[in-house]
Amino acid sequence: MNLLRAVYKMTTAPSELAKDGGEKEDEELDADDEEEHEDELEEETRDERFDAIVQDLHSRVSTQELNQRFGRLLANISTSDDDDGQEVYLTLVRGEELAAEEFAACFEIMKKNMMQLYKSSTMGWTSRERMAELKEPGLIYILIKSSPPQQPTTSSPLGFASFMATWENDEPVVYCYELQLPPQLRGKGLGRRVLEIIETVGASVGLPKCMLTVFSANPAYEFYTRMGYTPTDFSPEPTVLRNKVLPPSYWILEKTLTPTSI
């Protein structure tokens, strides 16, 4: 075989050899281009599919449709006892459809829980900015109330969570914006259950991750790590000093979701 190859080289003109090699290189380049094009098409199709999912939850689904699609999740974990033996109930509401008194109650809960943490962080606290965040378009609220949602009279929320389907760092995610419980509702498994609802909503529509932001000084950081959350690649990093390591002001955490159906 080597002898035949040597004879071929001796009897073949250099131009023919160059032509033959060039054709092979062109074929290889064409194959590479085709494979790259297929990868790009696959990525575009994936992004279009996720964008449709994000847009659906972000703005197209009404409060009524949300509760029809995901109400079974709320029914499964609808009650928990507070210190007075009072039952609490969960309901889904689009942020744009919150009643004024519901929004005001949510803001006050968030203010009591978070104002000092904001003030001691690099972000600082202004009521105007925090209110604007709570009104961000596309947010879905989980309200925790003392009366069933079927009752005609509305009670003020005792606690709440908010989340959104969105793109974060070029990734489609369900992002937990707030999880706010008053002291009397903590330590009863309610926070875990509410976060699991958010994760299940995201997983059921095909979103691959849940993300959230938490202050390093917030005791809830330990809760989120127990729930399987870890810092993202783009989360602020600790500052390494000579004698110690200082955590960042806040962490951006993520958790990979397992696809599920409701």
Helices and strands as residue ranges (DSSP letters): H 2-11, H 14-55, I 56-60, H 63-76, E 89-94, G 95-97, H 100-119, H 127-134, E 140-145, E 159-168, E 171-180, G 183-185, H 190-204, E 209-215, H 220-226, E 230-231, E 239-240, E 245-246, E 250-256
